[in-house]
Amino acid sequence: MPQATLRTDRIELVPLSDEHLEDEIELDADPEVMRYLTGRARDRAEVEVLHRRRLAAAERVDGLGFWAGLVDGRFAGWWILEPPTRADQGPVEGQAELGYRLLRRRWRQGLASEGARELLRHAFEDLRLTRVFAETMAVNTASRATMRAIGMRHVRTFHPDWEEPLPGSHLGEVEYAITREQWLASRAAGA
């Protein structure tokens, strides 16, 4: 199944492509956007390398990949469903990692959770996945709130080795997850 175009009330989620490179460069150039990821802005050359990896994600598992989120036809950020890449994330089959990154001017508008809810729907209805998880730094309260808002539950706190520790990294990373059964139950309950 090729990566689908998805829609919410406000967001059109289109498969990430080369036409979104300049938007990705703008996004990753904001040190506040990158605060809990790298602790600094990324330069163009770094983003160009990452762009290729982001495009390749859609080739690893049918239906998964990166989506550019367009609001009123303009780039607002990206969302991702990607197969696990580390041994501690569990088996690849049946699950995916959820992620999102928005331009700072699009923060606090409910877009992260709106797009993430649509990716959960896509994961569980269209792709029939069994589990979706997300990770962030424990101190990233905004991202954790988004994860809770879409029905994900805290699974664990873990402490990866950081080559260049970021402020707050001593508190670790957190993983949140939701299973297909939990998602279906929340939908049945009207959540």
Rosetta constraint file for C-alpha pairs under 8 A:
AtomPair CA 1 CA 62 HARMONIC 5.11 0.50
AtomPair CA 1 CA 63 HARMONIC 5.45 0.50
AtomPair CA 2 CA 62 HARMONIC 5.88 0.50
AtomPair CA 2 CA 63 HARMONIC 5.34 0.50
AtomPair CA 3 CA 15 HARMONIC 6.40 0.50
AtomPair CA 3 CA 58 HARMONIC 6.84 0.50
AtomPair CA 3 CA 62 HARMONIC 6.81 0.50
AtomPair CA 3 CA 63 HARMONIC 4.34 0.50
AtomPair CA 3 CA 64 HARMONIC 6.13 0.50
AtomPair CA 3 CA 65 HARMONIC 6.95 0.50
AtomPair CA 4 CA 14 HARMONIC 7.31 0.50
AtomPair CA 4 CA 15 HARMONIC 6.96 0.50
AtomPair CA 4 CA 63 HARMONIC 6.70 0.50
AtomPair CA 5 CA 12 HARMONIC 7.32 0.50
AtomPair CA 5 CA 13 HARMONIC 5.66 0.50
AtomPair CA 5 CA 14 HARMONIC 4.71 0.50
AtomPair CA 5 CA 15 HARMONIC 6.36 0.50
AtomPair CA 6 CA 12 HARMONIC 6.03 0.50
AtomPair CA 6 CA 13 HARMONIC 4.91 0.50
AtomPair CA 6 CA 14 HARMONIC 6.58 0.50
AtomPair CA 6 CA 118 HARMONIC 7.40 0.50
AtomPair CA 7 CA 11 HARMONIC 5.76 0.50
AtomPair CA 7 CA 12 HARMONIC 4.60 0.50
AtomPair CA 7 CA 13 HARMONIC 5.89 0.50
AtomPair CA 7 CA 118 HARMONIC 7.47 0.50
AtomPair CA 8 CA 12 HARMONIC 6.50 0.50
AtomPair CA 8 CA 114 HARMONIC 7.11 0.50
AtomPair CA 8 CA 115 HARMONIC 7.08 0.50
AtomPair CA 8 CA 118 HARMONIC 6.76 0.50
AtomPair CA 10 CA 71 HARMONIC 5.96 0.50
AtomPair CA 10 CA 72 HARMONIC 7.52 0.50
AtomPair CA 11 CA 69 HARMONIC 5.95 0.50
AtomPair CA 11 CA 70 HARMONIC 5.49 0.50
AtomPair CA 11 CA 71 HARMONIC 5.01 0.50
AtomPair CA 11 CA 72 HARMONIC 7.71 0.50
AtomPair CA 11 CA 111 HARMONIC 7.77 0.50
AtomPair CA 11 CA 114 HARMONIC 7.95 0.50
AtomPair CA 11 CA 115 HARMONIC 6.93 0.50
AtomPair CA 12 CA 69 HARMONIC 5.68 0.50
AtomPair CA 12 CA 70 HARMONIC 5.10 0.50
AtomPair CA 12 CA 71 HARMONIC 6.61 0.50
AtomPair CA 12 CA 73 HARMONIC 7.93 0.50
AtomPair CA 13 CA 67 HARMONIC 5.43 0.50
AtomPair CA 13 CA 68 HARMONIC 5.55 0.50
AtomPair CA 13 CA 69 HARMONIC 4.58 0.50
AtomPair CA 13 CA 70 HARMONIC 6.37 0.50
AtomPair CA 13 CA 115 HARMONIC 7.68 0.50
AtomPair CA 14 CA 67 HARMONIC 5.15 0.50
AtomPair CA 14 CA 68 HARMONIC 5.36 0.50
AtomPair CA 14 CA 69 HARMONIC 6.58 0.50
AtomPair CA 14 CA 70 HARMONIC 7.73 0.50
AtomPair CA 15 CA 65 HARMONIC 7.39 0.50
AtomPair CA 15 CA 66 HARMONIC 6.09 0.50
AtomPair CA 15 CA 67 HARMONIC 4.44 0.50
AtomPair CA 15 CA 68 HARMONIC 6.19 0.50
AtomPair CA 16 CA 20 HARMONIC 6.56 0.50
AtomPair CA 16 CA 54 HARMONIC 7.80 0.50
AtomPair CA 16 CA 55 HARMONIC 6.58 0.50
AtomPair CA 16 CA 65 HARMONIC 7.94 0.50
AtomPair CA 16 CA 66 HARMONIC 5.48 0.50
AtomPair CA 16 CA 67 HARMONIC 4.80 0.50
AtomPair CA 16 CA 68 HARMONIC 5.17 0.50
AtomPair CA 17 CA 21 HARMONIC 7.46 0.50
AtomPair CA 17 CA 55 HARMONIC 6.74 0.50
AtomPair CA 20 CA 24 HARMONIC 6.27 0.50
AtomPair CA 20 CA 68 HARMONIC 7.26 0.50
AtomPair CA 21 CA 25 HARMONIC 6.22 0.50
AtomPair CA 21 CA 48 HARMONIC 7.32 0.50
AtomPair CA 21 CA 51 HARMONIC 6.80 0.50
AtomPair CA 22 CA 26 HARMONIC 6.30 0.50
AtomPair CA 23 CA 27 HARMONIC 6.14 0.50
AtomPair CA 23 CA 75 HARMONIC 6.73 0.50
AtomPair CA 23 CA 77 HARMONIC 7.96 0.50
AtomPair CA 24 CA 28 HARMONIC 6.12 0.50
AtomPair CA 24 CA 47 HARMONIC 7.04 0.50
AtomPair CA 24 CA 51 HARMONIC 7.70 0.50
AtomPair CA 24 CA 77 HARMONIC 7.84 0.50
AtomPair CA 25 CA 29 HARMONIC 5.95 0.50
AtomPair CA 25 CA 42 HARMONIC 7.84 0.50
AtomPair CA 25 CA 43 HARMONIC 7.44 0.50
AtomPair CA 25 CA 44 HARMONIC 5.98 0.50
AtomPair CA 25 CA 47 HARMONIC 5.91 0.50
AtomPair CA 25 CA 48 HARMONIC 7.88 0.50
AtomPair CA 26 CA 30 HARMONIC 6.93 0.50
AtomPair CA 27 CA 33 HARMONIC 7.06 0.50
AtomPair CA 27 CA 77 HARMONIC 7.26 0.50
AtomPair CA 27 CA 101 HARMONIC 7.96 0.50
AtomPair CA 27 CA 102 HARMONIC 7.13 0.50
AtomPair CA 27 CA 103 HARMONIC 5.54 0.50
AtomPair CA 28 CA 33 HARMONIC 6.75 0.50
AtomPair CA 28 CA 34 HARMONIC 6.36 0.50
AtomPair CA 28 CA 41 HARMONIC 5.87 0.50
AtomPair CA 28 CA 42 HARMONIC 5.50 0.50
AtomPair CA 28 CA 43 HARMONIC 7.74 0.50
AtomPair CA 28 CA 47 HARMONIC 7.20 0.50
AtomPair CA 29 CA 34 HARMONIC 7.91 0.50
AtomPair CA 29 CA 41 HARMONIC 4.56 0.50
AtomPair CA 29 CA 42 HARMONIC 5.25 0.50
AtomPair CA 29 CA 43 HARMONIC 6.42 0.50
AtomPair CA 30 CA 34 HARMONIC 6.46 0.50
AtomPair CA 30 CA 40 HARMONIC 7.85 0.50
AtomPair CA 30 CA 41 HARMONIC 5.42 0.50
AtomPair CA 30 CA 42 HARMONIC 7.93 0.50
AtomPair CA 30 CA 104 HARMONIC 7.91 0.50
AtomPair CA 31 CA 35 HARMONIC 5.77 0.50
AtomPair CA 31 CA 39 HARMONIC 6.78 0.50
AtomPair CA 31 CA 40 HARMONIC 4.84 0.50
AtomPair CA 31 CA 41 HARMONIC 4.38 0.50
AtomPair CA 31 CA 42 HARMONIC 7.98 0.50
AtomPair CA 32 CA 40 HARMONIC 7.80 0.50
AtomPair CA 32 CA 41 HARMONIC 7.97 0.50
AtomPair CA 32 CA 104 HARMONIC 7.59 0.50
AtomPair CA 33 CA 101 HARMONIC 7.48 0.50
AtomPair CA 33 CA 102 HARMONIC 7.42 0.50
AtomPair CA 33 CA 103 HARMONIC 7.04 0.50
AtomPair CA 33 CA 104 HARMONIC 6.44 0.50
AtomPair CA 34 CA 38 HARMONIC 5.65 0.50
AtomPair CA 34 CA 39 HARMONIC 5.74 0.50
AtomPair CA 34 CA 40 HARMONIC 5.88 0.50
AtomPair CA 34 CA 41 HARMONIC 6.08 0.50
AtomPair CA 35 CA 39 HARMONIC 4.26 0.50
AtomPair CA 35 CA 40 HARMONIC 6.23 0.50
AtomPair CA 36 CA 136 HARMONIC 7.63 0.50
AtomPair CA 36 CA 137 HARMONIC 6.43 0.50
AtomPair CA 36 CA 140 HARMONIC 6.78 0.50
AtomPair CA 36 CA 166 HARMONIC 7.35 0.50
AtomPair CA 38 CA 166 HARMONIC 7.45 0.50
AtomPair CA 39 CA 166 HARMONIC 6.09 0.50
AtomPair CA 42 CA 46 HARMONIC 6.08 0.50
AtomPair CA 42 CA 47 HARMONIC 6.59 0.50
AtomPair CA 43 CA 47 HARMONIC 6.43 0.50
AtomPair CA 44 CA 48 HARMONIC 6.11 0.50
AtomPair CA 45 CA 49 HARMONIC 6.50 0.50
AtomPair CA 46 CA 50 HARMONIC 6.35 0.50
AtomPair CA 47 CA 51 HARMONIC 5.83 0.50
AtomPair CA 48 CA 52 HARMONIC 6.59 0.50
AtomPair CA 49 CA 53 HARMONIC 6.70 0.50
AtomPair CA 50 CA 54 HARMONIC 6.05 0.50
AtomPair CA 51 CA 55 HARMONIC 6.22 0.50
AtomPair CA 52 CA 56 HARMONIC 6.21 0.50
AtomPair CA 53 CA 57 HARMONIC 6.35 0.50
AtomPair CA 54 CA 58 HARMONIC 7.57 0.50
AtomPair CA 54 CA 65 HARMONIC 7.27 0.50
AtomPair CA 54 CA 66 HARMONIC 6.31 0.50
AtomPair CA 55 CA 59 HARMONIC 7.70 0.50
AtomPair CA 55 CA 65 HARMONIC 7.30 0.50
AtomPair CA 55 CA 66 HARMONIC 7.07 0.50
AtomPair CA 56 CA 60 HARMONIC 6.98 0.50
AtomPair CA 56 CA 65 HARMONIC 7.91 0.50
AtomPair CA 57 CA 61 HARMONIC 7.61 0.50
AtomPair CA 57 CA 64 HARMONIC 7.22 0.50
AtomPair CA 57 CA 65 HARMONIC 5.00 0.50
AtomPair CA 57 CA 66 HARMONIC 7.09 0.50
AtomPair CA 57 CA 82 HARMONIC 6.60 0.50
AtomPair CA 58 CA 62 HARMONIC 6.93 0.50
AtomPair CA 58 CA 63 HARMONIC 7.07 0.50
AtomPair CA 58 CA 64 HARMONIC 5.42 0.50
AtomPair CA 58 CA 65 HARMONIC 4.02 0.50
AtomPair CA 58 CA 66 HARMONIC 6.89 0.50
AtomPair CA 58 CA 82 HARMONIC 7.94 0.50
AtomPair CA 59 CA 65 HARMONIC 7.67 0.50
AtomPair CA 60 CA 64 HARMONIC 7.78 0.50
AtomPair CA 60 CA 83 HARMONIC 7.78 0.50
AtomPair CA 61 CA 65 HARMONIC 7.94 0.50
AtomPair CA 61 CA 82 HARMONIC 7.95 0.50
AtomPair CA 61 CA 83 HARMONIC 7.10 0.50
AtomPair CA 63 CA 127 HARMONIC 6.92 0.50
AtomPair CA 64 CA 80 HARMONIC 7.61 0.50
AtomPair CA 64 CA 81 HARMONIC 5.31 0.50
AtomPair CA 64 CA 82 HARMONIC 5.67 0.50
AtomPair CA 64 CA 83 HARMONIC 7.53 0.50
AtomPair CA 64 CA 96 HARMONIC 8.00 0.50
AtomPair CA 65 CA 80 HARMONIC 5.72 0.50
AtomPair CA 65 CA 81 HARMONIC 5.44 0.50
AtomPair CA 65 CA 82 HARMONIC 5.56 0.50
AtomPair CA 66 CA 78 HARMONIC 6.76 0.50
AtomPair CA 66 CA 79 HARMONIC 5.79 0.50
AtomPair CA 66 CA 80 HARMONIC 4.37 0.50
AtomPair CA 66 CA 81 HARMONIC 6.57 0.50
AtomPair CA 66 CA 82 HARMONIC 7.67 0.50
AtomPair CA 67 CA 78 HARMONIC 5.45 0.50
AtomPair CA 67 CA 79 HARMONIC 5.20 0.50
AtomPair CA 67 CA 80 HARMONIC 6.09 0.50
AtomPair CA 68 CA 75 HARMONIC 6.77 0.50
AtomPair CA 68 CA 76 HARMONIC 7.68 0.50
AtomPair CA 68 CA 77 HARMONIC 6.06 0.50
AtomPair CA 68 CA 78 HARMONIC 4.47 0.50
AtomPair CA 68 CA 79 HARMONIC 6.58 0.50
AtomPair CA 69 CA 75 HARMONIC 5.82 0.50
AtomPair CA 69 CA 76 HARMONIC 5.57 0.50
AtomPair CA 69 CA 77 HARMONIC 5.38 0.50
AtomPair CA 69 CA 78 HARMONIC 5.36 0.50
AtomPair CA 69 CA 79 HARMONIC 7.02 0.50
AtomPair CA 69 CA 115 HARMONIC 7.69 0.50
AtomPair CA 70 CA 74 HARMONIC 4.91 0.50
AtomPair CA 70 CA 75 HARMONIC 4.54 0.50
AtomPair CA 70 CA 76 HARMONIC 5.65 0.50
AtomPair CA 70 CA 77 HARMONIC 7.55 0.50
AtomPair CA 71 CA 75 HARMONIC 6.46 0.50
AtomPair CA 71 CA 76 HARMONIC 6.24 0.50
AtomPair CA 76 CA 102 HARMONIC 5.82 0.50
AtomPair CA 76 CA 103 HARMONIC 5.78 0.50
AtomPair CA 76 CA 106 HARMONIC 6.27 0.50
AtomPair CA 77 CA 100 HARMONIC 7.36 0.50
AtomPair CA 77 CA 101 HARMONIC 5.47 0.50
AtomPair CA 77 CA 102 HARMONIC 4.00 0.50
AtomPair CA 77 CA 103 HARMONIC 5.65 0.50
AtomPair CA 78 CA 100 HARMONIC 5.61 0.50
AtomPair CA 78 CA 101 HARMONIC 5.45 0.50
AtomPair CA 78 CA 102 HARMONIC 6.43 0.50
AtomPair CA 79 CA 98 HARMONIC 7.43 0.50
AtomPair CA 79 CA 99 HARMONIC 5.55 0.50
AtomPair CA 79 CA 100 HARMONIC 4.21 0.50
AtomPair CA 79 CA 101 HARMONIC 6.55 0.50
AtomPair CA 79 CA 115 HARMONIC 7.04 0.50
AtomPair CA 79 CA 116 HARMONIC 7.12 0.50
AtomPair CA 80 CA 97 HARMONIC 7.45 0.50
AtomPair CA 80 CA 98 HARMONIC 5.48 0.50
AtomPair CA 80 CA 99 HARMONIC 4.94 0.50
AtomPair CA 80 CA 100 HARMONIC 6.21 0.50
AtomPair CA 80 CA 119 HARMONIC 7.92 0.50
AtomPair CA 81 CA 96 HARMONIC 5.64 0.50
AtomPair CA 81 CA 97 HARMONIC 5.35 0.50
AtomPair CA 81 CA 98 HARMONIC 4.77 0.50
AtomPair CA 81 CA 99 HARMONIC 6.72 0.50
AtomPair CA 81 CA 119 HARMONIC 7.18 0.50
AtomPair CA 81 CA 123 HARMONIC 7.95 0.50
AtomPair CA 82 CA 96 HARMONIC 5.10 0.50
AtomPair CA 82 CA 97 HARMONIC 5.10 0.50
AtomPair CA 82 CA 98 HARMONIC 6.77 0.50
AtomPair CA 83 CA 92 HARMONIC 5.56 0.50
AtomPair CA 83 CA 93 HARMONIC 7.83 0.50
AtomPair CA 83 CA 95 HARMONIC 6.52 0.50
AtomPair CA 83 CA 96 HARMONIC 4.49 0.50
AtomPair CA 83 CA 97 HARMONIC 6.01 0.50
AtomPair CA 84 CA 89 HARMONIC 5.88 0.50
AtomPair CA 84 CA 90 HARMONIC 7.00 0.50
AtomPair CA 84 CA 91 HARMONIC 7.12 0.50
AtomPair CA 84 CA 92 HARMONIC 5.41 0.50
AtomPair CA 84 CA 95 HARMONIC 7.41 0.50
AtomPair CA 84 CA 96 HARMONIC 6.00 0.50
AtomPair CA 84 CA 97 HARMONIC 6.14 0.50
AtomPair CA 85 CA 89 HARMONIC 7.17 0.50
AtomPair CA 85 CA 92 HARMONIC 7.78 0.50
AtomPair CA 86 CA 90 HARMONIC 7.55 0.50
AtomPair CA 87 CA 91 HARMONIC 7.62 0.50
AtomPair CA 91 CA 95 HARMONIC 7.39 0.50
AtomPair CA 92 CA 96 HARMONIC 7.23 0.50
AtomPair CA 94 CA 128 HARMONIC 7.67 0.50
AtomPair CA 94 CA 129 HARMONIC 4.63 0.50
AtomPair CA 94 CA 130 HARMONIC 5.11 0.50
AtomPair CA 94 CA 131 HARMONIC 6.50 0.50
AtomPair CA 95 CA 129 HARMONIC 5.54 0.50
AtomPair CA 95 CA 130 HARMONIC 5.79 0.50
AtomPair CA 95 CA 131 HARMONIC 4.67 0.50
AtomPair CA 95 CA 132 HARMONIC 5.46 0.50
AtomPair CA 95 CA 133 HARMONIC 7.78 0.50
AtomPair CA 96 CA 129 HARMONIC 7.67 0.50
AtomPair CA 96 CA 131 HARMONIC 6.76 0.50
AtomPair CA 96 CA 132 HARMONIC 4.99 0.50
AtomPair CA 96 CA 133 HARMONIC 6.49 0.50
AtomPair CA 97 CA 132 HARMONIC 5.67 0.50
AtomPair CA 97 CA 133 HARMONIC 4.92 0.50
AtomPair CA 97 CA 134 HARMONIC 5.42 0.50
AtomPair CA 98 CA 116 HARMONIC 7.43 0.50
AtomPair CA 98 CA 119 HARMONIC 7.82 0.50
AtomPair CA 98 CA 132 HARMONIC 6.50 0.50
AtomPair CA 98 CA 133 HARMONIC 5.91 0.50
AtomPair CA 98 CA 134 HARMONIC 5.06 0.50
AtomPair CA 99 CA 116 HARMONIC 7.76 0.50
AtomPair CA 99 CA 134 HARMONIC 6.32 0.50
AtomPair CA 99 CA 135 HARMONIC 7.89 0.50
AtomPair CA 100 CA 112 HARMONIC 6.50 0.50
AtomPair CA 100 CA 116 HARMONIC 7.41 0.50
AtomPair CA 101 CA 112 HARMONIC 7.63 0.50
AtomPair CA 102 CA 106 HARMONIC 6.20 0.50
AtomPair CA 102 CA 107 HARMONIC 6.66 0.50
AtomPair CA 102 CA 112 HARMONIC 7.21 0.50
AtomPair CA 103 CA 107 HARMONIC 6.88 0.50
AtomPair CA 106 CA 111 HARMONIC 7.34 0.50
AtomPair CA 107 CA 111 HARMONIC 7.49 0.50
AtomPair CA 107 CA 112 HARMONIC 7.89 0.50
AtomPair CA 110 CA 114 HARMONIC 6.14 0.50
AtomPair CA 111 CA 115 HARMONIC 6.01 0.50
AtomPair CA 112 CA 116 HARMONIC 6.04 0.50
AtomPair CA 112 CA 146 HARMONIC 6.94 0.50
AtomPair CA 113 CA 117 HARMONIC 5.89 0.50
AtomPair CA 113 CA 146 HARMONIC 5.57 0.50
AtomPair CA 113 CA 147 HARMONIC 7.59 0.50
AtomPair CA 113 CA 149 HARMONIC 6.95 0.50
AtomPair CA 113 CA 150 HARMONIC 6.32 0.50
AtomPair CA 114 CA 118 HARMONIC 6.54 0.50
AtomPair CA 115 CA 119 HARMONIC 6.38 0.50
AtomPair CA 116 CA 120 HARMONIC 6.22 0.50
AtomPair CA 116 CA 150 HARMONIC 7.30 0.50
AtomPair CA 117 CA 121 HARMONIC 6.25 0.50
AtomPair CA 117 CA 150 HARMONIC 6.02 0.50
AtomPair CA 118 CA 122 HARMONIC 6.12 0.50
AtomPair CA 119 CA 123 HARMONIC 5.94 0.50
AtomPair CA 120 CA 124 HARMONIC 6.10 0.50
AtomPair CA 120 CA 132 HARMONIC 7.40 0.50
AtomPair CA 121 CA 125 HARMONIC 5.60 0.50
AtomPair CA 121 CA 126 HARMONIC 7.34 0.50
AtomPair CA 122 CA 126 HARMONIC 4.96 0.50
AtomPair CA 122 CA 127 HARMONIC 6.32 0.50
AtomPair CA 123 CA 127 HARMONIC 4.99 0.50
AtomPair CA 123 CA 128 HARMONIC 6.13 0.50
AtomPair CA 123 CA 129 HARMONIC 5.51 0.50
AtomPair CA 123 CA 132 HARMONIC 7.65 0.50
AtomPair CA 124 CA 128 HARMONIC 4.59 0.50
AtomPair CA 124 CA 129 HARMONIC 5.12 0.50
AtomPair CA 124 CA 130 HARMONIC 6.88 0.50
AtomPair CA 124 CA 180 HARMONIC 5.78 0.50
AtomPair CA 124 CA 183 HARMONIC 7.94 0.50
AtomPair CA 125 CA 129 HARMONIC 7.94 0.50
AtomPair CA 128 CA 180 HARMONIC 7.95 0.50
AtomPair CA 129 CA 180 HARMONIC 6.89 0.50
AtomPair CA 130 CA 179 HARMONIC 5.61 0.50
AtomPair CA 130 CA 180 HARMONIC 4.98 0.50
AtomPair CA 130 CA 181 HARMONIC 7.78 0.50
AtomPair CA 131 CA 177 HARMONIC 7.03 0.50
AtomPair CA 131 CA 178 HARMONIC 5.83 0.50
AtomPair CA 131 CA 179 HARMONIC 4.22 0.50
AtomPair CA 131 CA 180 HARMONIC 5.87 0.50
AtomPair CA 132 CA 177 HARMONIC 5.62 0.50
AtomPair CA 132 CA 178 HARMONIC 5.58 0.50
AtomPair CA 132 CA 179 HARMONIC 6.37 0.50
AtomPair CA 133 CA 152 HARMONIC 7.73 0.50
AtomPair CA 133 CA 175 HARMONIC 6.73 0.50
AtomPair CA 133 CA 176 HARMONIC 5.51 0.50
AtomPair CA 133 CA 177 HARMONIC 4.00 0.50
AtomPair CA 133 CA 178 HARMONIC 6.43 0.50
AtomPair CA 134 CA 147 HARMONIC 7.53 0.50
AtomPair CA 134 CA 175 HARMONIC 5.65 0.50
AtomPair CA 134 CA 176 HARMONIC 5.32 0.50
AtomPair CA 134 CA 177 HARMONIC 6.28 0.50
AtomPair CA 135 CA 173 HARMONIC 6.76 0.50
AtomPair CA 135 CA 174 HARMONIC 5.52 0.50
AtomPair CA 135 CA 175 HARMONIC 4.50 0.50
AtomPair CA 135 CA 176 HARMONIC 6.37 0.50
AtomPair CA 136 CA 140 HARMONIC 6.57 0.50
AtomPair CA 136 CA 143 HARMONIC 7.06 0.50
AtomPair CA 136 CA 144 HARMONIC 7.35 0.50
AtomPair CA 136 CA 173 HARMONIC 5.54 0.50
AtomPair CA 136 CA 174 HARMONIC 5.61 0.50
AtomPair CA 136 CA 175 HARMONIC 6.90 0.50
AtomPair CA 137 CA 168 HARMONIC 7.72 0.50
AtomPair CA 137 CA 169 HARMONIC 6.75 0.50
AtomPair CA 137 CA 171 HARMONIC 7.78 0.50
AtomPair CA 137 CA 172 HARMONIC 6.09 0.50
AtomPair CA 137 CA 173 HARMONIC 4.23 0.50
AtomPair CA 137 CA 174 HARMONIC 6.04 0.50
AtomPair CA 138 CA 144 HARMONIC 7.86 0.50
AtomPair CA 138 CA 157 HARMONIC 7.58 0.50
AtomPair CA 138 CA 168 HARMONIC 7.70 0.50
AtomPair CA 138 CA 169 HARMONIC 7.69 0.50
AtomPair CA 138 CA 171 HARMONIC 6.06 0.50
AtomPair CA 138 CA 172 HARMONIC 5.68 0.50
AtomPair CA 138 CA 173 HARMONIC 5.00 0.50
AtomPair CA 138 CA 174 HARMONIC 5.43 0.50
AtomPair CA 139 CA 168 HARMONIC 6.08 0.50
AtomPair CA 139 CA 169 HARMONIC 7.83 0.50
AtomPair CA 139 CA 171 HARMONIC 7.20 0.50
AtomPair CA 140 CA 144 HARMONIC 6.35 0.50
AtomPair CA 141 CA 145 HARMONIC 6.03 0.50
AtomPair CA 142 CA 146 HARMONIC 6.40 0.50
AtomPair CA 143 CA 147 HARMONIC 6.31 0.50
AtomPair CA 144 CA 148 HARMONIC 6.29 0.50
AtomPair CA 145 CA 149 HARMONIC 6.01 0.50
AtomPair CA 146 CA 150 HARMONIC 6.41 0.50
AtomPair CA 147 CA 151 HARMONIC 6.66 0.50
AtomPair CA 147 CA 152 HARMONIC 5.31 0.50
AtomPair CA 147 CA 153 HARMONIC 7.53 0.50
AtomPair CA 147 CA 176 HARMONIC 6.83 0.50
AtomPair CA 148 CA 152 HARMONIC 5.06 0.50
AtomPair CA 148 CA 153 HARMONIC 6.31 0.50
AtomPair CA 151 CA 178 HARMONIC 6.88 0.50
AtomPair CA 151 CA 183 HARMONIC 7.37 0.50
AtomPair CA 151 CA 186 HARMONIC 7.73 0.50
AtomPair CA 152 CA 176 HARMONIC 5.58 0.50
AtomPair CA 152 CA 177 HARMONIC 4.89 0.50
AtomPair CA 152 CA 178 HARMONIC 4.88 0.50
AtomPair CA 153 CA 176 HARMONIC 5.00 0.50
AtomPair CA 153 CA 177 HARMONIC 5.39 0.50
AtomPair CA 153 CA 178 HARMONIC 6.42 0.50
AtomPair CA 154 CA 174 HARMONIC 7.21 0.50
AtomPair CA 154 CA 175 HARMONIC 6.02 0.50
AtomPair CA 154 CA 176 HARMONIC 4.31 0.50
AtomPair CA 154 CA 177 HARMONIC 6.65 0.50
AtomPair CA 155 CA 174 HARMONIC 7.53 0.50
AtomPair CA 155 CA 175 HARMONIC 5.51 0.50
AtomPair CA 155 CA 176 HARMONIC 5.26 0.50
AtomPair CA 155 CA 177 HARMONIC 6.49 0.50
AtomPair CA 156 CA 174 HARMONIC 5.75 0.50
AtomPair CA 156 CA 175 HARMONIC 5.40 0.50
AtomPair CA 156 CA 176 HARMONIC 7.30 0.50
AtomPair CA 157 CA 172 HARMONIC 6.29 0.50
AtomPair CA 157 CA 173 HARMONIC 5.57 0.50
AtomPair CA 157 CA 174 HARMONIC 4.38 0.50
AtomPair CA 157 CA 175 HARMONIC 6.42 0.50
AtomPair CA 158 CA 172 HARMONIC 5.48 0.50
AtomPair CA 158 CA 173 HARMONIC 5.32 0.50
AtomPair CA 158 CA 174 HARMONIC 6.29 0.50
AtomPair CA 159 CA 170 HARMONIC 7.52 0.50
AtomPair CA 159 CA 171 HARMONIC 7.53 0.50
AtomPair CA 159 CA 172 HARMONIC 4.56 0.50
AtomPair CA 159 CA 173 HARMONIC 6.09 0.50
AtomPair CA 160 CA 172 HARMONIC 7.08 0.50
AtomPair CA 160 CA 173 HARMONIC 7.42 0.50
AtomPair CA 165 CA 169 HARMONIC 5.94 0.50
AtomPair CA 165 CA 170 HARMONIC 7.87 0.50
AtomPair CA 168 CA 172 HARMONIC 7.59 0.50
AtomPair CA 169 CA 173 HARMONIC 7.37 0.50
AtomPair CA 178 CA 182 HARMONIC 6.17 0.50
AtomPair CA 178 CA 183 HARMONIC 6.59 0.50
AtomPair CA 179 CA 183 HARMONIC 6.17 0.50
AtomPair CA 180 CA 184 HARMONIC 6.06 0.50
AtomPair CA 181 CA 185 HARMONIC 6.10 0.50
AtomPair CA 182 CA 186 HARMONIC 6.17 0.50
AtomPair CA 183 CA 187 HARMONIC 6.24 0.50
AtomPair CA 184 CA 188 HARMONIC 6.15 0.50
AtomPair CA 185 CA 189 HARMONIC 6.16 0.50
AtomPair CA 186 CA 190 HARMONIC 6.24 0.50
AtomPair CA 186 CA 191 HARMONIC 5.19 0.50
AtomPair CA 187 CA 191 HARMONIC 5.67 0.50
